[in-house]
Amino acid sequence: MAGNSRFIALLGKQIKTPIVLSSMAGVTDAAYVVERAEHAGVAFIGGYSIDEAARNASKEIEACGRKEFEASFEDIATELAMLEDCGIIPGLNLRGASKEAFLEAAGVFGKDIIYEIDAHCRQPPMVAAGCGEALLKDTERLCDIVSALAEAGCTVSVKTRAGIADDRALAKALWKAGAKIIHVDLMDFGASKLRQIRNSCPLVIIANNGVDSPDTMMEYFSHGADLVSLARRADPAVLTLLDRYIRAIADEVGWYNAPKQLCRGGDYRSLAFCCMPIKQCALLPTLNAIGLEYGAYTQLKEEAVAGTPLAEGSHTCFGSLAFCCKSSTPCMFRDMTLKSIKLPKNEYMALKRKLSEEIMDEIFR
C-alpha cells in the first residue's frame, strides 16, 4: 500500500493525505497554507468576496471587528502562485451572489484549482447580500452557479452548513448540477449526518467541525467522509498527529476510510462486506431501499471481483471473498483463505474498496 494511490484523487492528482485546510476569511491565505503544507493534502484559501454585493458585505463585517480579505483578482492570482510548489491541491473559497461573478473568476484563474462556492458564511451582512448561507435557502440559484462553473470545465466544491436545508436533497441537487465535492460543516449533528449524505450522492465529501483527534477523524471517515477539514484547530501539532495517524491506517488497514459494516450502521459502501441476502438482516431492507434485486446484487459482486483474488474462497461461507466481512471482524474461514492465497489483509481491504466503488457506481448510475 505504499504510495499516494491509497488516498483519493482530485484535479487528476492523488492527494498525499486526506486532510484539508478549510478557509477562514482574513486568515487562510497562501502564507498560512505554506506553513502547514507538510501535513495537509488540500487547502482552500479565502474566503474571497468576488462581486459588489459580497465586497460591500465584507466591509460591513470588517467594520464590526472581524477579519476579512480585501483582495483583487490580481492579489488572489499572486496567492495561488505561492502554492504551486508546496505539494497542496489548491482551492479558492469564493463568496458571491451571481453566477456571472463566479464565471469571471474562473476565466481569470483557470481550471487547475477547485472552485468552492461559499454557501456557509452566516454573517448577517453576507446573508442579506444573497451570499453565503443565503444560497442554502435558494438552492435553485446555488445550483445555477454550480452548473455554470461545471459547464465551464471547473471542478466545483460547495461549502455548506448542515441543518439549514434538507441535506440529503441538497446533496442530490448539487451532484446533479455538476458539483464534484460537498464540504459540510456538521455543526452539532455529528457523524450520523455524513451517512445520510453519503447514501444520497456519489460526491466527494469533506467533513468539517471539531476534527482535532484521531478518534473524531476516524468516526467521520467510517460514516462516509473522503476527507476531513480543519479551520481554527489547524495548528501544526494537530495536523502532524492526524496526518501520521491516517497514513499509518492506510498502510496497515488498506482502506483508510473503510465504513462500518452495514449491520453496525455502515453506509452503502459497506455492501462490499455483506454476505448473500439469505437472512433477515440490514441487507434486505437496504437492497429494497436502493431498488437492487437480490439476484442483481449477487451478480454485481461476482462480476466485479471476477479475475481478482476476491473471487477466491471456495471454503468461505458463500464460496467467494466477495461476500466476506471486514478484516477487523474475526473469521477463521476468511483468514484461512487469505493465508492460502497469500493475500495480506491490507491488500484484501484495498480490493474491497475497489469493489465498493463499483457498487456505488451501480447505485448512482
Secondary structure as GFF3:
##gff-version 3
##sequence-region A 1 365
A	DSSP	three_ten_helix	4	6	.	.	.	ID=ss1
A	DSSP	beta_strand	9	10	.	.	.	ID=ss2
A	DSSP	beta_strand	13	14	.	.	.	ID=ss3
A	DSSP	beta_strand	19	21	.	.	.	ID=ss4
A	DSSP	alpha_helix	30	36	.	.	.	ID=ss5
A	DSSP	three_ten_helix	37	39	.	.	.	ID=ss6
A	DSSP	beta_strand	42	49	.	.	.	ID=ss7
A	DSSP	alpha_helix	52	63	.	.	.	ID=ss8
A	DSSP	alpha_helix	73	82	.	.	.	ID=ss9
A	DSSP	beta_strand	89	95	.	.	.	ID=ss10
A	DSSP	alpha_helix	99	109	.	.	.	ID=ss11
A	DSSP	beta_strand	114	118	.	.	.	ID=ss12
A	DSSP	alpha_helix	124	128	.	.	.	ID=ss13
A	DSSP	three_ten_helix	132	137	.	.	.	ID=ss14
A	DSSP	alpha_helix	139	151	.	.	.	ID=ss15
A	DSSP	beta_strand	155	161	.	.	.	ID=ss16
A	DSSP	alpha_helix	167	177	.	.	.	ID=ss17
A	DSSP	beta_strand	181	185	.	.	.	ID=ss18
A	DSSP	alpha_helix	192	198	.	.	.	ID=ss19
A	DSSP	beta_strand	204	208	.	.	.	ID=ss20
A	DSSP	alpha_helix	214	222	.	.	.	ID=ss21
A	DSSP	beta_strand	227	230	.	.	.	ID=ss22
A	DSSP	alpha_helix	236	253	.	.	.	ID=ss23
A	DSSP	three_ten_helix	262	264	.	.	.	ID=ss24
A	DSSP	three_ten_helix	268	273	.	.	.	ID=ss25
A	DSSP	alpha_helix	283	290	.	.	.	ID=ss26
A	DSSP	alpha_helix	294	305	.	.	.	ID=ss27
A	DSSP	three_ten_helix	309	311	.	.	.	ID=ss28
A	DSSP	three_ten_helix	321	323	.	.	.	ID=ss29
A	DSSP	alpha_helix	332	340	.	.	.	ID=ss30
A	DSSP	alpha_helix	345	363	.	.	.	ID=ss31
###
